[in-house]
Amino acid sequence: MNRVTIRDVANRAGVSQSTVSHVLNKTRVVEEATRQKVLNAIEELGYRPSQVARSLISKRTKTAGLLISDVSNPFYPDVILGVEEIAFTEDYSIFLCNTNYDLERGLKLVQSLVDKSVDGILFMSSSMSLQMVQEAVENQIHAVVLDWEDSNLQEMASTITINFESGIQQAVRHLVEGGHQRIAHVSGPLSLWTAQVRKQCFLKALEQNGLDPQQAAIIEGDLRIEGGRKAFEQLWQLNPRPTAVFAANDLMALGLVWAARNSGLELPKDLSVVGLDDIDLASKVSPSLSTIALPRREIGKMAMQMLLEMIRNGKEAAKSRITVDTTFVLRQSTQRVG
């Protein structure tokens, strides 16, 4: 069966093709009786407008790119759902791109999105470079960047910044008030800006709670479960050993818990563990994971709303700046010393 065309609709309604186009794209006021004839013909024939044709008129493709670091990371599903929830209401399609923490791969993905003429790109990957954002903006593609900073970024993109300090401060205070004096940190790869931020927030929180940050053990991880397991092996060789560990994300925290239990430790009696992200699995493991939560789905919705606002306003779109707080969630993986 052949696809119904705009010519078929025009013939059924007894109007010109340009009149049908004006009704579809709202590019000119059409007399109500004529407009109704066109709408009736569309319904009778089951006509679906060509997105390609409409994009030629509107100069928009109704598509956007979403760059993430790791499609297997449980942090991202809620973010993606939030993005898609808003995109769906505006009839936008999303190209999901996985950088796998690789800057070169990320740049190639951005170039591919440019070739597809997307209207905007959501940069929500931990592995970021200014060149990636520049590639989009120089091709008149709007950009929203999550949790990454550069002095040149302010004029180029809207940004969402995560206030990790609030949640990390609460977590460290909880541990110190529980008698923990030797608190270690398993960071993400320190080549990542966000890993450096979380580490600095942790060290600042130690100092604010009366501990010497220079005495804290810092193990660099990879933001995956295996990284947490390897970090535990290094931490348990220290003398004295830490009584508590703050991991830069929940996956590494879960890797720590798994490795500690396999080594015969009783958690949290022998070791308290705190993660970050509050992924769904954090509340379902045993012991359930104390963690630092951020509203992932709301962040996705917020980012897409910001991008759509920029697209609507075109070249003169103002750049938005939003900060999102984090909070400590107490569960069973932490307890008082002794």
C-alpha positions in Angstrom: 0.0 0.0 0.0 1.4 3.4 -1.0 2.1 6.1 1.6 -0.6 8.8 1.7 0.8 12.1 0.4 0.0 15.7 0.9 -1.3 15.7 -2.6 -3.8 13.0 -1.7 -5.1 15.1 1.2 -5.4 18.2 -1.0 -7.4 16.2 -3.6 -9.7 14.7 -0.9 -10.3 18.2 0.7 -10.6 20.0 -2.6 -7.9 22.5 -1.8 -4.3 23.3 -2.9 -1.3 21.5 -1.5 -0.1 24.8 -0.1 -3.3 25.2 1.9 -2.8 21.7 3.5 0.8 22.7 4.3 -0.4 25.9 6.0 -2.9 23.9 8.1 -0.2 21.4 9.1 2.5 23.8 9.9 0.4 26.8 11.1 2.3 29.1 8.8 -0.8 31.1 7.8 -4.3 31.6 9.1 -6.7 29.4 7.1 -10.5 29.9 7.1 -12.0 27.6 9.7 -14.3 25.7 7.3 -11.4 25.0 5.0 -9.2 24.0 7.9 -11.8 21.5 9.0 -12.0 20.0 5.5 -8.3 19.5 5.6 -8.3 17.9 9.0 -11.2 15.6 8.0 -9.3 14.5 4.9 -6.2 13.8 7.0 -8.2 11.6 9.4 -10.0 9.8 6.6 -6.9 9.0 4.7 -4.7 8.3 7.8 -2.1 10.8 6.6 1.1 11.2 8.6 3.2 14.3 7.7 6.8 13.6 6.7 9.1 14.8 9.4 11.8 15.5 6.8 9.4 17.7 4.9 8.3 19.5 8.0 11.9 20.1 9.1 12.6 21.9 5.8 9.8 24.3 6.7 10.5 24.8 10.4 14.3 24.5 10.2 14.1 21.9 13.0 14.4 18.2 12.9 12.6 17.5 16.2 15.6 15.4 17.2 18.2 15.8 20.0 21.3 13.9 21.1 22.0 12.5 24.6 25.6 11.7 25.5 26.2 9.5 28.5 29.3 7.8 29.9 28.3 4.2 30.3 25.0 2.7 29.2 25.5 -0.2 31.7 25.7 2.2 34.7 22.4 2.1 36.6 22.7 5.8 37.3 21.5 6.6 33.7 18.1 4.9 33.2 16.2 7.4 35.4 18.0 10.3 33.7 17.1 8.9 30.3 13.5 8.4 31.3 13.3 12.0 32.5 14.7 13.3 29.2 12.3 11.1 27.2 9.3 12.1 29.3 9.7 15.7 28.3 10.9 15.0 24.7 7.8 12.8 24.1 5.4 15.7 25.0 7.1 17.9 22.4 7.3 15.1 19.7 11.1 14.9 19.9 13.1 11.8 19.2 16.4 11.2 21.1 19.6 9.7 19.8 21.3 7.9 22.7 25.1 8.0 22.5 27.5 6.0 24.8 31.0 7.5 25.1 32.4 4.7 27.3 34.5 7.4 29.1 36.4 7.9 25.9 36.9 11.6 24.8 37.8 10.7 21.2 34.7 8.5 20.9 32.7 11.3 22.4 33.9 13.8 19.8 33.1 11.4 17.0 29.6 10.9 18.4 29.0 14.7 18.5 30.2 15.0 14.9 27.7 12.2 14.0 24.9 14.1 15.7 26.0 17.3 13.8 25.7 15.4 10.6 22.2 14.3 11.6 21.3 18.0 12.1 19.9 17.5 15.6 18.4 20.6 17.2 20.3 20.2 20.4 22.6 18.0 22.4 22.5 17.0 26.1 26.0 16.5 27.4 25.5 14.2 30.4 28.8 12.2 30.2 31.5 12.3 32.8 34.1 12.3 30.1 33.9 15.7 28.6 36.0 18.2 26.6 35.4 21.8 25.5 36.0 20.7 21.9 32.9 18.5 22.1 30.7 21.4 23.1 32.4 23.7 20.6 31.7 21.2 17.8 28.0 21.5 18.5 27.7 25.2 19.1 29.8 26.1 16.0 27.3 24.2 14.0 24.4 26.2 15.5 23.3 23.3 17.7 22.1 24.1 21.2 23.8 22.5 24.2 23.0 21.7 27.8 25.9 20.4 29.9 25.5 18.4 33.2 28.1 18.6 36.0 31.1 19.8 34.1 32.9 23.2 34.1 35.2 25.2 31.9 35.9 28.9 32.0 34.8 29.1 28.3 31.6 27.1 28.8 29.4 29.9 30.2 28.8 31.6 26.8 28.3 28.4 24.9 25.8 26.2 26.8 23.2 26.0 29.6 24.5 24.1 32.6 23.2 21.9 35.4 25.6 21.7 38.4 25.4 19.1 41.1 26.1 20.4 44.6 27.9 17.3 45.9 29.2 19.2 48.9 25.9 19.2 50.7 25.4 15.4 50.6 29.0 14.5 51.2 29.2 16.9 54.2 26.1 15.1 55.7 27.6 11.7 55.1 31.0 12.5 56.6 29.4 14.1 59.6 27.3 11.0 60.2 30.4 8.8 60.1 32.4 11.1 62.4 29.6 11.4 64.9 29.5 7.5 64.8 33.1 7.5 66.0 34.9 6.9 62.7 38.3 8.5 62.6 39.9 6.6 59.7 37.6 7.3 56.7 39.0 6.4 53.2 37.8 7.5 49.8 37.5 5.5 46.6 37.4 8.1 43.8 36.5 7.9 40.2 39.3 8.3 37.6 40.9 11.6 38.6 41.2 12.6 34.9 37.4 13.3 35.2 36.4 16.7 36.5 33.5 15.3 38.5 35.8 12.8 40.3 38.0 15.6 41.3 35.1 17.6 42.6 33.8 14.7 44.8 37.3 14.1 46.1 37.7 17.7 47.1 34.3 17.8 48.7 35.2 14.7 50.8 38.5 16.2 51.9 36.8 19.5 52.8 34.2 17.6 54.8 36.9 15.8 56.8 38.5 19.1 57.7 35.2 20.6 58.7 34.5 17.7 60.9 37.8 17.8 62.8 39.8 15.2 60.8 43.1 15.7 59.0 42.4 15.4 55.2 46.1 14.6 54.6 45.8 11.5 56.6 42.9 10.1 54.5 43.6 7.2 52.2 42.5 7.9 48.6 42.2 5.0 46.1 41.5 5.8 42.5 38.8 3.6 41.1 37.0 3.3 37.7 33.3 3.9 38.7 32.5 0.2 38.1 31.8 -2.7 40.5 35.2 -4.2 39.7 36.9 -1.0 40.7 35.3 -1.2 44.1 36.5 -4.8 44.5 40.1 -3.8 43.6 40.0 -0.8 45.9 39.0 -3.0 48.8 42.1 -5.2 48.3 44.3 -2.0 48.5 42.5 -0.6 51.5 42.7 -3.8 53.5 46.5 -3.8 53.1 46.8 -0.5 54.9 48.0 -0.2 58.5 45.9 1.0 60.2 42.9 0.0 58.1 40.0 2.4 57.6 36.8 1.8 59.5 34.7 3.5 56.9 34.8 4.2 53.2 33.1 6.7 51.0 33.0 5.6 47.3 32.4 8.1 44.5 29.5 6.1 43.2 27.2 3.3 44.2 28.7 0.8 41.8 32.1 1.0 43.4 30.5 1.0 46.9 28.7 -2.3 46.0 32.0 -3.7 44.8 33.5 -2.8 48.1 30.6 -4.5 50.0 30.9 -7.6 47.9 34.7 -7.9 48.3 34.5 -7.2 52.0 31.9 -9.9 52.6 33.9 -12.4 50.5 36.8 -11.7 52.7 34.8 -12.7 55.8 34.0 -9.3 57.1 30.7 -8.5 58.8 29.2 -5.3 57.4 28.7 -2.8 58.8 30.3 -4.0 62.0 33.8 -4.4 60.5 33.5 -1.7 57.8 31.0 1.0 57.1 30.4 1.9 53.4 28.8 5.0 51.8 28.1 5.3 48.1 26.8 8.1 45.8 23.9 8.2 43.3 21.2 6.2 45.2 20.6 3.8 42.3 17.7 1.4 42.7 19.9 -1.5 43.7 21.3 0.5 46.7 18.1 -0.1 48.7 17.7 -3.7 47.6 21.1 -5.3 48.6 21.9 -6.6 52.0 23.0 -4.6 53.9 21.2 -1.8 52.1 23.6 0.9 51.1 23.8 4.3 52.8 24.4 6.7 49.9 24.2 10.3 48.7 21.1 10.8 46.6 20.5 13.1 43.7 17.1 13.4 41.8 18.2 11.7 38.6 14.8 11.7 36.8 14.2 15.3 37.6 17.7 16.2 36.3 16.8 14.5 33.0 13.5 16.4 32.8 15.2 19.6 33.7 17.9 19.2 31.1 15.4 18.5 28.3 13.2 21.4 29.3 16.3 23.7 29.2 17.2 22.5 25.8 13.7 22.9 24.4 13.6 26.5 25.7 16.9 27.3 23.9 15.6 25.7 20.7 12.4 27.8 20.8 14.4 31.0 21.3 16.8 30.3 18.5 20.1 32.1 18.2 19.3 34.7 20.9 18.5 32.0 23.5 19.8 32.9 27.0 22.0 30.4 28.8 20.5 28.9 32.0 22.4 28.0 35.1 20.8 25.5 37.6 22.3 23.9 40.7 20.9 20.7 42.2 21.4 19.7 45.8 22.3 16.2 47.1 21.2 14.6 50.4 22.6 11.8 52.5 20.3 8.7 52.8 21.0 6.5 55.9 20.6 2.8 55.5 22.2 -0.4 56.9 25.7 -0.2 55.5 27.0 2.2 58.2 27.0 2.0 62.0 28.9 3.4 65.0 32.4 2.2 65.7 32.7 -0.5 68.5 
